[in-house]
């Protein structure tokens, strides 16, 4: 029985769902997952991997894409690891706009740490700002999961070869220049908040004060990823975010205009 180990960062659950779909047709595997979405799990990652009784036969690395890039949180964890030349599959999710240079970044970082990359995929997940711009709502959907399932079946049942660097492409567009400090920051509507602590418990960087439900300090505000996990998971919609009106107008009418109307499909890359 083959052992598959995944390492993923998934604040809103989209990447996790794609990985689960990717593995859905694999009944004869021993699956071990390392969800590094929260601080504590990241602190334990290296020790948890070192404590494994068996060496994995495959790695799966996954994360969302923010402003066309891989979040530093995942890159920082990769830098602590050694892939031991084990076949590795990379899965990212993005909000129907662009996966930017995320695959290029992960290819470079993983190759430096001896991960043998045999497949990469960019899948669509509900956009972090879907509440305002209605982009990729409820994705990944059943069709996305089927593509992931089929892709996994091919990779696990076909002789695999390392991907060549020239098979990976991508570019950054101008949205990073529009969004100040990486993106809009969420806030709490105190009059609605029921003090359930959902936002506190689900913040990937542990930035939210348990009492006020605001950022702990100015530095926490700067560190916020704008992943909107707290906004999407709040059971009473007591969290929201603002975008400066001129920027919101430009995003809505120009930058996201095509993304709101057109459905992008997953991109998968592998050699057989």
C-alpha positions in Angstrom: 0.0 0.0 0.0 1.4 3.4 -1.0 1.7 6.2 1.5 0.6 9.7 0.5 1.5 12.7 2.6 -0.1 16.1 2.0 1.0 19.4 3.4 -1.5 22.2 2.8 -2.5 25.7 3.8 -6.3 26.2 3.3 -7.9 29.0 5.3 -11.3 28.8 3.6 -11.2 25.1 2.7 -10.9 25.3 -1.1 -7.5 23.8 -1.3 -8.4 21.0 1.1 -11.4 20.1 -1.0 -9.4 19.9 -4.1 -6.8 17.6 -2.5 -9.6 15.4 -1.1 -11.1 15.2 -4.6 -7.6 14.5 -6.1 -7.4 11.4 -3.8 -11.1 10.4 -4.0 -10.5 7.4 -6.4 -7.4 6.1 -4.5 -8.8 3.4 -2.2 -5.5 1.5 -1.7 -3.4 4.3 -0.1 -2.3 5.2 3.4 -3.1 8.9 3.6 -1.5 11.2 6.1 -2.4 14.9 6.0 -0.6 17.9 7.6 -2.9 20.8 7.7 -0.7 23.9 8.4 -3.5 26.5 8.2 -3.2 27.4 11.9 -0.1 28.5 13.8 0.2 25.6 16.2 0.2 23.0 13.3 3.0 24.9 11.5 5.1 24.9 14.7 4.7 21.1 14.9 5.2 20.3 11.2 8.9 19.3 11.1 8.6 17.2 14.3 5.4 15.6 13.0 7.0 14.6 9.7 10.2 13.4 11.4 8.1 11.2 13.7 6.5 9.2 10.8 7.1 5.5 11.0 7.2 5.1 7.2 8.6 7.1 4.4 6.0 8.6 2.1 5.8 7.4 -1.5 4.2 10.7 -2.6 4.0 14.3 -1.4 1.1 16.6 -2.2 1.7 20.3 -1.6 -1.3 22.7 -1.7 -2.3 26.3 -1.0 -4.4 29.2 -2.3 -3.0 32.0 -4.4 -3.1 35.5 -3.1 -2.5 38.3 -5.6 -0.8 35.9 -8.0 1.6 34.5 -5.4 2.1 31.7 -2.9 1.6 32.9 0.7 4.8 33.2 2.6 3.4 31.0 5.3 3.8 27.9 3.0 7.1 29.0 1.5 8.5 29.4 5.0 7.5 25.8 5.9 8.9 24.3 2.7 12.2 25.8 3.5 12.4 23.7 6.6 11.9 20.4 4.7 13.7 17.9 2.6 11.7 16.1 -0.1 14.2 13.3 -0.4 13.5 13.1 -4.2 10.0 11.7 -3.5 7.4 12.3 -6.3 5.5 15.4 -5.5 2.2 16.8 -6.8 1.4 20.5 -6.4 -2.2 21.8 -6.2 -3.1 25.5 -5.9 -6.5 27.2 -5.9 -7.3 30.7 -7.2 -10.3 32.9 -7.6 -11.1 32.6 -11.3 -8.8 35.5 -12.2 -5.1 34.3 -12.4 -2.9 31.9 -10.6 0.0 34.3 -11.4 3.5 33.0 -10.7 2.3 30.6 -8.0 3.3 27.4 -9.9 6.7 28.9 -10.8 7.3 29.8 -7.2 6.4 26.4 -5.9 8.4 24.6 -8.6 11.5 26.6 -7.7 11.2 26.3 -3.9 10.4 22.6 -3.9 13.1 21.8 -6.4 15.7 23.4 -4.1 14.5 21.2 -1.3 14.8 17.9 -3.2 11.1 17.4 -4.0 10.7 15.6 -7.3 7.8 17.4 -9.0 5.8 15.2 -11.3 2.5 17.1 -11.6 1.0 20.6 -11.0 -2.5 21.8 -11.0 -4.3 25.2 -10.7 -7.9 24.9 -9.7 -10.6 27.5 -9.1 -12.0 28.2 -5.6 -14.4 30.9 -4.4 -12.6 34.2 -4.5 -11.7 35.8 -1.1 -13.7 38.9 -2.1 -16.7 36.9 -3.5 -19.1 38.7 -1.1 -18.5 42.0 -2.9 -17.7 40.9 -6.4 -19.5 37.6 -6.8 -16.6 35.7 -8.3 -16.4 31.9 -8.5 -19.2 31.5 -5.9 -19.4 27.9 -4.5 -16.3 26.7 -6.3 -14.7 24.3 -6.4 -18.0 22.7 -7.6 -18.8 19.1 -8.6 -17.1 19.6 -12.0 -13.9 20.9 -10.4 -13.8 18.0 -8.1 -14.3 15.5 -11.0 -11.4 17.1 -12.8 -9.3 16.8 -9.6 -10.4 13.1 -9.2 -9.5 12.3 -12.8 -6.2 14.1 -12.5 -5.3 12.1 -9.4 -6.3 8.9 -11.1 -4.0 9.6 -14.0 -1.0 10.6 -11.8 -1.3 7.6 -9.5 -1.8 5.0 -12.2 0.6 6.2 -14.9 4.4 6.1 -15.1 5.6 9.6 -14.0 8.5 11.8 -15.1 9.8 15.0 -13.6 8.3 18.2 -14.9 10.7 20.4 -16.8 10.9 24.0 -15.7 10.0 25.3 -19.1 6.6 23.6 -18.9 5.6 26.0 -16.1 4.5 29.5 -16.8 2.6 32.4 -15.3 2.8 36.2 -14.7 1.7 38.8 -12.1 -0.9 41.3 -13.2 -1.5 44.8 -11.9 -3.9 44.0 -9.0 -1.0 43.9 -6.6 -0.4 47.6 -7.3 -4.0 48.5 -6.7 -4.4 46.7 -3.4 -2.7 48.6 -0.5 -0.8 46.4 2.0 -1.8 43.2 0.2 -5.6 43.7 0.3 -8.5 45.0 2.4 -8.5 44.1 6.1 -11.6 42.6 7.8 -13.2 44.2 10.8 -16.0 43.3 13.3 -19.5 44.7 13.6 -19.6 44.7 17.4 -23.3 45.2 17.5 -23.9 41.9 15.7 -21.0 39.8 17.2 -22.1 36.9 19.4 -18.6 36.3 20.8 -18.5 32.8 19.5 -14.7 33.0 18.9 -15.0 31.5 15.4 -12.9 34.3 13.9 -10.3 34.0 16.6 -9.9 30.3 16.3 -9.7 30.3 12.5 -7.3 33.2 11.9 -4.2 31.5 10.2 -1.9 33.9 11.9 -3.6 34.3 15.3 -4.0 38.0 14.8 -7.5 38.6 16.3 -8.0 39.7 19.9 -10.3 37.3 21.9 -12.1 40.2 23.6 -12.5 42.9 21.0 -12.4 40.7 17.8 -10.2 43.4 16.3 -6.6 43.1 15.4 -4.4 42.7 18.4 -2.2 45.6 17.4 -0.9 47.7 14.4 1.5 45.0 13.5 -1.2 42.4 13.4 -3.1 44.6 10.9 -0.1 44.6 8.7 0.4 40.9 8.9 -3.2 40.0 7.9 -3.3 37.9 4.7 -6.8 39.2 3.7 -7.7 35.6 3.2 -11.2 36.4 4.6 -11.5 33.2 6.4 -13.0 35.1 9.4 -15.5 36.8 7.1 -16.6 33.6 5.4 -16.8 31.5 8.6 -18.6 34.0 10.8 -22.1 32.4 11.6 -23.9 35.7 12.0 -22.0 37.8 9.3 -20.5 40.1 11.9 -17.3 40.5 10.0 -16.8 42.5 6.8 -14.2 44.5 4.9 -14.0 47.8 3.1 -12.3 48.8 -0.1 -11.8 52.4 -1.0 -14.6 53.4 -3.4 -12.4 54.4 -6.4 -10.5 51.1 -6.0 -13.7 49.1 -5.7 -15.1 50.7 -8.8 -12.0 49.9 -10.8 -11.9 46.3 -9.5 -15.5 45.8 -10.3 -15.7 47.4 -13.7 -12.3 46.6 -15.1 -10.2 44.1 -13.2 -12.9 41.6 -12.2 -15.3 42.3 -15.0 -14.3 39.3 -17.1 -13.8 37.0 -14.1 -17.4 37.6 -13.0 -18.8 36.6 -16.4 -16.5 33.8 -17.6 -15.9 30.4 -16.0 -12.3 29.3 -16.0 -11.5 25.6 -15.9 -8.7 23.9 -14.0 -5.2 23.7 -15.5 -3.2 20.5 -15.0 0.4 19.7 -16.0 2.2 16.4 -16.0 4.5 14.3 -18.2 3.8 10.6 -19.1 
